[in-house]
Amino acid sequence: MKIKAIFFDFGGVIQRTEYQAPRQKLAEKFGMEYDDIDKFIFNNPTAHQASVGEIKIDEHWQVIAKKLKLGKDELAKFQSEFFGGDVIDYELVQFIRSLRPAYKTGLISNAWSDMRQYLISKKLDDAFDSLTISAEVKIAKPDAKIYYIALDSLGVKASESIFVDDVPANIEACEKLGMHGVLFRDVNDVMGELRKMLKV
């Protein structure tokens, strides 16, 4: 069946932590390992609650601030340093834009309530025909429901779509629904694979 839509994950695909030094330095400051501080921010109860829209992102950060005994200004500095090594891949963004209007493009992201505004502020939202953000739809990958929401938003069938994600479990989940999954490892490899699949 003809492909009509390509969906992309955001964190780990479009935006990646290319430089570990800022986060490593921050981890050392608080007596943690790199992986520990990463889990402390992303893999804790309030992070999950924020990802499925049960709480706003500010509530999650307040919990972090309380645990680390950070004031308002200190928290802002912590956030800046924590994400200091994250880089948006504008080459990939341009590639996504180039797929339109021949194909519909969409985002499927496990993200907090500030994601949409972040995309707008970085002028990335216009690269997509739809944005499916877990905090807004209150369901996260790899739950099948979030994929169905994304497919419905573009009016396409699972078999008519491709999804690019860097987490194997998320790719496995989309493929069970009949979507074509592409596991992200390297940006050039992914763009090459998509060009081959789409014959562009």
C-alpha angles and dihedrals in degrees: 000000000000116000112240104168140033121200125197135197116227113209110059092014114046094016117032137175097247096163117048097181098089093050092042091052090049091049091053091049090059096039096254139123119245093255091047095057090044090055091042090061103033108025108051133097097266092046089056092045090052091049092058096040098252091125134015119255092249089063091054092051092048089057089051091048092050093050092049094038093238126163122219095270092042091053091052090052091047091053092048092051094043093056094034094109097048116113131190111226101227092178088062091044090054090049090052090051090050090059090066138121092014088060135024115241129207142176123227109185137166094220144141129259093272095061098095093051090046091054091048093048091051091045092239100119093082091064089072137063090207138016117209106188119180095221090055098044092037095229130092138207133298088037108106092227094072091055092050090050090052093047091049091050090062097033095238136129122243091248090055094058143074125206125200117200136151096221115084093210091057091050092048090051095052092046091054086062092051098261119136108247126207116190112218116228104137128013096226092048091050094048089048092050092048092049089052093048093046096036092230 
